[in-house]
Amino acid sequence: MSSSSTHVISKDTATSIALAWREIETAETLLADIEEALQKRTAPDIRDAFGMPCRQMELGVPSGGSSQRLFGVRWELARLIIKEHITAKQTEIAALCEMARLELSGGEDA
């Protein structure tokens, strides 16, 4: 890149912001499905990769030599976890936006 006075956001910062937003969008969709079903007092119509209905949620590291999973996580508990995940990602985005602002201003902390 040339040494002009134009400043840009780094690829890493831009990618991190985009990935965090994608996580929020995914979590919000899942949360809406869960909350709608809980309001109707039914199980959410959430399906796995094979199209099979998921009766409860799973948490964990799904693959690899050290995979660990918890099965049968209640929808109510999954709802709380998803809400916290959204909040954490929103906090992450706020910090990344500050980093982007510094990068754009050519700040020495960037």
LINRA-V932065 format. One record per helix or strand of 3 or more residues. SS is the DSSP state (alpha for helix, beta for strand). FROM is the first residue (numbers start at 1). LEN is the number of residues. If there is no record, write none. Layout:
ss,from,len
SS,FROM,LEN
SS,FROM,LEN
//
This chain:
ss,from,len
alpha,11,29
beta,57,5
beta,68,6
alpha,75,31
//
